[in-house]
Amino acid sequence: MSLRNARIGTLQDLSQDGPRTELDGAVYERLQPLPPHSARARLVWLRRGCDVYTPHPYEQLAFAYRASGLDREASQVLREKLRQAAAGRGLTQRA
């Protein structure tokens, strides 16, 4: 399923049992459910929806966590964004 560039009020997350979902460019105000300590599962959801790294889905997920007051999870998502960006570059670019 593709939600690329969609604007959504509340996105009901089906990360565990839903279809592969492309989220690049998607903007959502709320993601439900969004419990504490769920960042690891949400990162799997993001990676499953992308064939190539793009920063937007990570930034949007971090925004949703921050809007819910879950700053630790937001930071975890942004750290993974940086790891994925670095993994996508060649060794000469990283040096």
C-alpha positions as a printed Julia matrix, in Angstrom:
95×3 Matrix{Float64}:
  0.0    0.0    0.0
  1.3    3.45  -0.8
  0.63   6.51   1.35
  3.34   8.54  -0.36
  2.7   12.28   0.01
 -0.63  11.7    1.78
 -1.91  14.08   4.47
 -3.65  12.22   7.28
 -5.13  13.33  10.6
 -4.84  10.05  12.52
 -3.02   7.08  11.03
 -4.11   3.76  12.51
 -0.92   1.71  12.65
 -1.1   -1.85  11.4
  2.66  -2.38  11.7
  2.46  -5.92  13.02
 -0.09  -7.45  10.69
 -0.78  -4.88   7.99
  0.51  -4.64   4.46
  3.87  -3.15   3.51
  3.22   0.59   3.54
  5.23   3.25   1.72
  5.32   6.39   3.86
  7.77   8.68   2.06
  6.26  12.15   2.07
  3.26  11.11   4.18
  2.28  13.58   6.88
  0.16  12.49   9.81
 -0.8   14.43  12.91
 -1.19  11.38  15.12
 -0.18   7.75  14.93
 -2.26   5.32  16.96
 -1.45   3.29  18.87
  1.79   4.96  19.92
  2.71   3.51  23.32
  5.97   4.19  25.13
  8.83   1.79  24.33
  7.45   1.08  20.84
 10.16   2.75  18.73
 11.91  -0.52  17.88
  8.73  -2.0   16.38
  7.98   1.24  14.52
 11.5    1.28  13.02
 10.91  -2.2   11.62
  7.68  -0.85  10.15
  9.54   2.02   8.45
 12.29  -0.2    7.05
  9.72  -2.67   5.75
  7.99   0.11   3.82
 11.11   1.45   2.08
 13.27  -0.12  -0.59
 15.77   2.73  -0.31
 16.53   5.1    2.53
 14.66   8.39   2.64
 14.75  10.64   5.73
 11.13  11.82   5.74
  9.45   8.74   7.28
 11.93   8.84  10.19
 11.4   12.56  10.73
  7.62  12.16  10.65
  7.68   9.29  13.15
  9.95  11.3   15.47
  7.49  14.21  15.19
  4.6   11.92  16.18
  6.52  10.68  19.22
  7.42  14.22  20.3
  3.83  15.38  19.85
  2.82  12.57  22.21
  5.45  13.57  24.77
  7.64  10.54  24.05
 11.0   12.29  23.58
 13.13   9.21  24.25
 11.44   7.3   21.43
 11.76  10.33  19.14
 15.5   10.44  19.81
 15.82   6.72  19.12
 14.1    7.18  15.75
 16.36  10.1   14.81
 19.49   8.13  15.76
 18.33   5.32  13.49
 17.73   7.85  10.72
 21.39   8.9   10.99
 22.54   5.26  10.97
 20.49   4.5    7.88
 21.8    7.6    6.12
 25.39   6.64   6.9
 24.82   3.04   5.78
 23.56   4.3    2.42
 26.75   6.21   1.66
 29.93   4.71   0.3
 33.05   4.38   2.42
 34.71   7.39   0.78
 31.71   9.62   1.55
 31.69   8.52   5.2
 35.38   9.33   5.61
